[in-house]
Amino acid sequence: MAEKLRGLIASIDLTRYGVEHPVTASFGLQSIDRARDIDDLVNQADHYLYEAKRLGRNRVATPDSGHGPTAKPAVAGAPGRR
């Protein structure tokens, strides 16, 4: 779902509102099943959010998205791709 939302946000054309640069979103996800408590869940999701941004933004990062805490890159050629 986060990947779909990321793609939808990246596809929005805001040029008619004077926005010249594409709008993108990064998401960090974690499952409640992998957290000790709600604080741990939020901290882990926050970690993955910053990991997604560190790797280039416009990404979804999860514990399962690669080797260790890494992120799935945006689709090549998609708006907002760096």
Secondary structure as GFF3:
##gff-version 3
##sequence-region A 1 82
A	DSSP	alpha_helix	2	10	.	.	.	ID=ss1
A	DSSP	three_ten_helix	15	17	.	.	.	ID=ss2
A	DSSP	beta_strand	27	28	.	.	.	ID=ss3
A	DSSP	three_ten_helix	32	34	.	.	.	ID=ss4
A	DSSP	alpha_helix	38	54	.	.	.	ID=ss5
A	DSSP	beta_strand	60	62	.	.	.	ID=ss6
A	DSSP	beta_strand	70	72	.	.	.	ID=ss7
###
